[in-house]
Amino acid sequence: MSRPKAAVPSYRLHKASGQAVVYLDRREHYLGPYDSPESRQRYAALLYGREAAATKVDPVPKPATFLVAELLLRFATERLPKYLTPDGAPSAEQACYQSVLKIVRELFGQTPA
């Protein structure tokens, strides 16, 4: 069974202060002098913000601008240096990575990552 739609919070007069008030999200929001254009605008803005937060819209996917070649370059500059021997020479593992990276770059370098 679906949940009933929540009622729109009412724009009311706070008698003690003479301000407009709306009870929203378990809290009172004072909007300014009752029945003024500013208080009506604040009321509308609060309702709009509440509605926007309640409506979960999937964002439009952004086109992929990051290419596989850029990803491989980052890997080569940031991670490959850790595969050096203690004297600073490339290790056998680093040589294997470099040959694989070369093949992947040639085949898929211009593909979005």
Order of alpha helices (4+ residues) and beta strands (2+ residues): beta-beta-beta-alpha-alpha-alpha
